[in-house]
Amino acid sequence: QVQLVESGGGLVQAGGSLRLSCVASGSIFIISAMGWYRQAPGKQRELVATITSGGFTNYVDSVKGRFTISRDNAKNTGYLQMNRLKPEDTAVYYCNADIYSAGWKSNYWGQGTQVTVSS
């Protein structure tokens, strides 16, 4: 069974930085696209950033220039480096990945990690 586990969330002051990690474990053949989403209270979940297996990245406009998504394929791990954080970045951040396992591609979600940015 494949699992995604996020870590690295916490409380930080505006202007600070956090680095989120997402570790995939289980019977994994290959991880295709990975992404980070976030959901603030009372709002819909939104896409923050994605990265393909080849390293092509894409970001929502609100985080461009501040956040960097990356991955270490050897470690089955994805990262989200968040700099110059703003109070509006406060949300639960979720890792998402398309993973080939046992001959099938499935989409997986992590349990989420809370990021709180104080003003």
Backbone hydrogen bonds, N-H to C=O, Kabsch-Sander energy under -0.5 kcal/mol:
donor,donor_aa,acceptor,acceptor_aa,energy
3,Q,25,S,-2.4
5,V,23,V,-2.1
7,S,21,S,-1.9
10,G,114,Q,-0.9
12,V,116,T,-2.6
14,A,118,S,-2.4
15,G,85,L,-3.1
16,G,13,Q,-2.3
18,L,82,M,-2.1
20,L,80,L,-2.7
21,S,7,S,-2.6
22,C,78,G,-2.4
23,V,5,V,-2.5
24,A,22,C,-0.5
24,A,76,N,-2.8
25,S,3,Q,-2.4
28,I,26,G,-1.6
29,F,100,Y,-3.2
30,I,100,Y,-1.3
32,S,30,I,-0.6
32,S,98,D,-3.2
34,M,51,I,-2.6
35,G,96,N,-2.9
36,W,49,A,-2.7
37,Y,94,Y,-2.9
38,R,46,E,-2.5
39,Q,92,V,-2.1
43,K,40,A,-2.2
46,E,38,R,-3.1
48,V,36,W,-2.9
49,A,36,W,-1.6
50,T,58,N,-2.3
51,I,34,M,-2.7
52,T,56,F,-2.3
55,G,52,T,-1.6
58,N,50,T,-1.9
60,V,48,V,-2.5
63,V,60,V,-1.8
64,K,60,V,-0.8
64,K,61,D,-0.8
66,R,63,V,-2.3
67,F,63,V,-2.3
68,T,81,Q,-2.5
70,S,79,Y,-1.8
72,D,77,T,-3.1
73,N,71,R,-0.5
75,K,72,D,-1.0
76,N,72,D,-0.6
76,N,73,N,-0.7
77,T,72,D,-1.9
78,G,22,C,-2.6
79,Y,70,S,-2.8
80,L,20,L,-2.2
81,Q,68,T,-3.0
82,M,18,L,-3.3
82,M,80,L,-0.6
83,N,66,R,-2.1
83,N,81,Q,-0.6
84,R,15,G,-0.6
85,L,16,G,-2.4
89,D,86,K,-2.3
90,T,87,P,-1.8
91,A,115,V,-2.0
92,V,39,Q,-2.2
93,Y,91,A,-0.6
93,Y,113,T,-3.0
94,Y,37,Y,-3.0
96,N,35,G,-2.6
97,A,108,Y,-2.0
98,D,33,A,-2.4
99,I,97,A,-0.6
99,I,106,S,-2.9
100,Y,30,I,-3.1
101,S,99,I,-0.6
101,S,104,W,-3.2
104,W,101,S,-1.8
106,S,99,I,-2.4
106,S,104,W,-0.5
108,Y,97,A,-2.8
110,G,95,C,-2.2
111,Q,4,L,-0.5
113,T,93,Y,-2.1
115,V,91,A,-2.7
116,T,10,G,-2.8
118,S,12,V,-2.4
118,S,116,T,-0.6
